[in-house]
């Protein structure tokens, strides 16, 4: 690809195999780091979410940000508007409309599909309990430990991680997916759900919950909508953790 291909209105599309690989490979790397670090993190006295924080730091951020910067260097195209698409500006009041629409609709879908997710989790009983995400809400962790855990989760899983994921998945991969007609948002959502290799039982609920974000970002061609909504959605667990933390004497 050259700069012309990366700065015109239609970037060069990926093949099906390339698209699948670029969607799933970072998730495989993140999952590998997470699973490798869970036991050491537990030995250090931290809940398993701390291992996911480290996986974001050691795998998510370097791979996805590094890949985008490599594409910029390789093509000579600008990072935003060339490599990372969907930079169209919208009136500020549309953020007040579409971000809540994404947040509420995605949250409702996740809630409504909770029974299905719990049912599917039963299909993964072969995964040891130690590898399941633990926010430390069951007790047994010191207040200082939880403060460090939640602060790192806020920075890496609620803020930096989602921003980079939106640039990589919605800003880079989504506009370059092979033409699948009206199925493109659903396929992209499914691949993003499967990318979360550390919680495979949430694949169905994540796929459907992500659809409002994908469709609105693609329709409005505005990546910032996805960034804001994604950060807000990821903040829910942190907010619950902070509320739990405030109740610790």
C-alpha positions as CSV (number, residue, x, y, z in Angstrom):
1,X,0.0,0.0,0.0
2,X,1.2,3.5,-0.7
3,X,0.2,6.9,0.6
4,X,-2.3,7.5,-2.1
5,X,-4.2,4.3,-1.2
6,X,-4.2,5.3,2.5
7,X,-5.3,8.8,2.1
8,X,-8.1,8.5,-0.5
9,X,-11.8,7.9,0.5
10,X,-11.6,4.1,0.0
11,X,-8.5,2.5,1.7
12,X,-7.2,-0.8,0.3
13,X,-9.4,-3.6,1.7
14,X,-7.8,-6.6,3.5
15,X,-8.4,-10.2,2.3
16,X,-10.7,-12.3,4.5
17,X,-7.7,-14.2,6.0
18,X,-5.7,-11.0,6.7
19,X,-8.8,-9.4,8.4
20,X,-9.4,-12.4,10.6
21,X,-5.7,-12.7,11.5
22,X,-5.4,-9.0,12.4
23,X,-8.6,-9.2,14.5
24,X,-7.6,-12.3,16.5
25,X,-3.8,-12.2,16.8
26,X,-3.6,-9.4,19.4
27,X,-6.2,-11.2,21.5
28,X,-4.2,-14.4,21.4
29,X,-1.1,-12.5,22.6
30,X,-3.0,-10.7,25.3
31,X,-4.6,-14.0,26.5
32,X,-1.2,-15.7,26.5
33,X,0.3,-13.0,28.7
34,X,-2.8,-12.9,31.0
35,X,-2.8,-16.7,31.5
36,X,0.9,-16.7,32.1
37,X,0.8,-14.0,34.7
38,X,-2.3,-15.0,36.7
39,X,-0.5,-17.4,39.1
40,X,2.4,-15.0,39.8
41,X,0.0,-12.1,40.3
42,X,-2.0,-14.3,42.8
43,X,1.2,-15.2,44.5
44,X,2.0,-11.5,44.9
45,X,-1.4,-11.1,46.7
46,X,-3.4,-9.4,43.9
47,X,-6.7,-10.4,42.2
48,X,-6.5,-11.8,38.7
49,X,-7.7,-8.5,37.1
50,X,-4.1,-7.3,37.9
51,X,-2.8,-9.9,35.4
52,X,-5.2,-8.4,32.8
53,X,-3.8,-5.0,33.6
54,X,-0.3,-6.2,33.0
55,X,-1.4,-8.0,29.8
56,X,-2.8,-4.6,28.5
57,X,0.5,-3.0,29.4
58,X,2.8,-5.7,27.9
59,X,0.7,-6.9,24.9
60,X,-2.3,-4.8,24.0
61,X,-0.7,-1.4,23.9
62,X,2.7,-2.4,22.3
63,X,1.1,-4.6,19.6
64,X,-1.8,-2.4,18.5
65,X,-0.2,1.0,18.9
66,X,3.1,-0.4,17.4
67,X,1.2,-1.9,14.4
68,X,-0.5,1.4,13.6
69,X,2.8,3.3,13.9
70,X,4.5,0.7,11.7
71,X,1.8,1.2,9.0
72,X,2.3,4.9,9.1
73,X,6.1,4.5,8.7
74,X,5.7,2.0,5.9
75,X,3.2,4.0,3.9
76,X,4.1,7.5,4.8
77,X,0.5,8.3,5.3
78,X,-0.7,10.5,8.2
79,X,-1.6,8.5,11.3
80,X,-5.1,10.1,11.8
81,X,-7.1,10.4,8.6
82,X,-4.8,8.1,6.7
83,X,-4.0,5.0,8.8
84,X,-6.7,5.6,11.4
85,X,-10.0,6.4,9.7
86,X,-13.4,7.8,10.8
87,X,-12.1,11.3,11.6
88,X,-15.2,13.1,10.4
89,X,-16.3,15.9,12.7
90,X,-19.8,16.1,14.1
91,X,-21.7,18.8,16.1
92,X,-21.0,18.6,19.8
93,X,-24.7,17.9,20.6
94,X,-24.5,14.6,18.6
95,X,-22.0,13.3,21.2
96,X,-24.7,14.0,23.9
97,X,-27.1,11.9,21.8
98,X,-25.1,9.0,20.4
99,X,-22.8,8.3,23.3
100,X,-25.7,7.7,25.7
101,X,-27.5,5.7,23.0
102,X,-24.5,3.4,22.6
103,X,-23.9,3.2,26.4
104,X,-27.5,2.4,27.3
105,X,-28.2,0.0,24.4
106,X,-25.0,-1.9,24.9
107,X,-25.5,-2.1,28.7
108,X,-29.1,-3.4,28.2
109,X,-28.0,-6.0,25.8
110,X,-25.3,-7.3,28.2
111,X,-27.8,-7.3,31.0
112,X,-30.5,-9.1,29.0
113,X,-28.0,-11.7,27.8
114,X,-26.5,-12.4,31.3
115,X,-28.4,-15.7,31.6
116,X,-27.1,-16.9,28.2
117,X,-23.5,-15.9,29.2
118,X,-23.9,-17.8,32.5
119,X,-25.1,-20.8,30.5
120,X,-22.3,-20.6,28.1
121,X,-19.8,-20.3,30.9
122,X,-20.8,-23.8,31.9
123,X,-19.3,-25.0,28.6
124,X,-15.9,-23.7,29.8
125,X,-15.7,-25.4,33.2
126,X,-12.5,-27.0,32.0
127,X,-10.8,-23.6,32.4
128,X,-9.5,-23.5,36.0
129,X,-11.1,-20.9,38.3
130,X,-7.8,-19.2,38.8
131,X,-7.9,-17.9,35.3
132,X,-11.4,-16.3,35.6
133,X,-11.4,-12.5,36.1
134,X,-11.5,-11.6,39.8
135,X,-11.9,-7.9,40.7
136,X,-11.1,-8.7,44.4
137,X,-14.7,-8.1,45.5
138,X,-14.9,-11.4,47.4
139,X,-12.6,-10.1,50.1
140,X,-9.2,-11.3,51.3
141,X,-7.3,-8.4,49.8
142,X,-6.0,-5.3,51.6
143,X,-7.3,-1.9,50.9
144,X,-3.9,-0.8,49.6
145,X,-3.8,-3.8,47.2
146,X,-7.2,-2.9,45.8
147,X,-6.3,0.8,45.4
148,X,-3.3,-0.2,43.3
149,X,-5.3,-2.7,41.3
150,X,-8.2,-0.3,40.6
151,X,-5.9,2.6,39.7
152,X,-4.0,0.5,37.2
153,X,-7.2,-0.9,35.9
154,X,-8.6,2.6,35.4
155,X,-5.5,3.7,33.5
156,X,-4.9,0.5,31.4
157,X,-8.3,-1.2,31.0
158,X,-10.7,1.7,31.2
159,X,-8.8,4.5,29.6
160,X,-5.6,3.8,27.5
161,X,-6.6,0.3,26.4
162,X,-10.1,1.2,24.9
163,X,-8.6,4.3,23.2
164,X,-6.0,2.2,21.4
165,X,-8.5,-0.6,20.7
166,X,-10.8,1.9,19.0
167,X,-8.0,3.2,16.9
168,X,-6.9,-0.3,15.9
169,X,-10.3,-2.1,15.5
170,X,-12.7,0.7,14.5
171,X,-10.2,3.2,13.0
172,X,-8.0,0.8,11.1
173,X,-9.5,-2.7,10.7
174,X,-13.2,-1.9,10.3
175,X,-12.8,0.4,7.2
176,X,-10.5,-2.2,5.6
177,X,-12.7,-5.3,6.1
178,X,-13.6,-7.1,2.9
179,X,-16.9,-6.2,1.4
180,X,-19.6,-8.3,3.2
181,X,-22.5,-6.0,2.5
182,X,-24.8,-5.5,5.5
183,X,-23.0,-8.3,7.4
184,X,-19.8,-6.3,7.9
185,X,-20.7,-4.7,11.3
186,X,-21.9,-8.1,12.7
187,X,-18.8,-10.0,11.5
188,X,-16.5,-7.2,12.9
189,X,-18.3,-7.3,16.2
190,X,-18.0,-11.1,16.4
191,X,-14.3,-11.0,15.6
192,X,-13.8,-8.3,18.3
193,X,-15.7,-10.5,20.8
194,X,-13.6,-13.5,19.9
195,X,-10.5,-11.3,20.4
196,X,-11.3,-11.4,24.1
197,X,-9.7,-14.9,24.5
198,X,-9.7,-14.6,28.3
199,X,-13.5,-14.6,28.6
200,X,-14.8,-16.8,25.7
201,X,-18.2,-17.4,27.3
202,X,-19.0,-13.7,26.7
203,X,-18.5,-13.9,22.9
204,X,-22.2,-13.9,22.0
205,X,-23.2,-11.1,24.4
206,X,-20.2,-9.0,23.4
207,X,-21.0,-9.5,19.7
208,X,-24.5,-8.1,20.1
209,X,-23.6,-5.5,22.7
210,X,-20.9,-4.0,20.4
211,X,-23.2,-3.7,17.4
212,X,-24.7,-0.3,18.4
213,X,-21.1,1.1,18.8
214,X,-19.9,-0.3,15.5
215,X,-22.9,0.7,13.5
216,X,-23.0,4.3,14.8
217,X,-19.2,4.9,14.5
218,X,-19.4,3.5,10.9
219,X,-22.5,5.5,10.0
220,X,-21.2,8.8,11.5
221,X,-17.6,8.0,10.5
222,X,-16.6,9.4,13.9
223,X,-14.1,7.4,15.9
224,X,-14.4,9.6,19.0
225,X,-18.0,8.3,19.6
226,X,-16.6,4.8,20.0
227,X,-13.7,6.0,22.2
228,X,-16.0,7.8,24.7
229,X,-18.6,5.0,24.8
230,X,-16.0,2.2,25.1
231,X,-14.3,4.0,28.0
232,X,-17.6,4.5,29.7
233,X,-18.6,0.8,29.3
234,X,-15.3,-0.4,30.6
235,X,-15.6,1.9,33.6
236,X,-18.6,0.0,35.0
237,X,-16.6,-2.7,36.7
238,X,-14.2,-0.1,38.0
239,X,-17.0,1.9,39.5
240,X,-18.3,-1.2,41.2
241,X,-14.9,-1.9,42.6
242,X,-14.4,1.7,43.8
243,X,-17.8,1.5,45.6
244,X,-16.7,-1.7,47.2
245,X,-13.4,-0.1,48.2
246,X,-15.1,2.9,49.8
247,X,-17.1,0.5,52.1
248,X,-13.9,-1.2,53.4
249,X,-13.2,0.2,56.9
